[in-house]
């Protein structure tokens, strides 16, 4: 049974947003690291 209360829905949305943000940051850091290696 899924909890459809506004509080639960909001929490899930925030968790999803946080995960997406952390994934983007991780990719950005990996890209930056690769660019540093190429320059070096």
C-alpha positions, 0 to 999 in steps of 0.5 A: 500500500503506497502512502499518498499523504502530501507529506509522504509525496513531498518527502519522496520528491525531495529524495528524488531531487537530492539523488538527481543532484548528487548524480549530476555532481558526481558526473561533473566531478568525474568529467573535471578529473578526466580533463585534468588528467588529459592536461597533465 
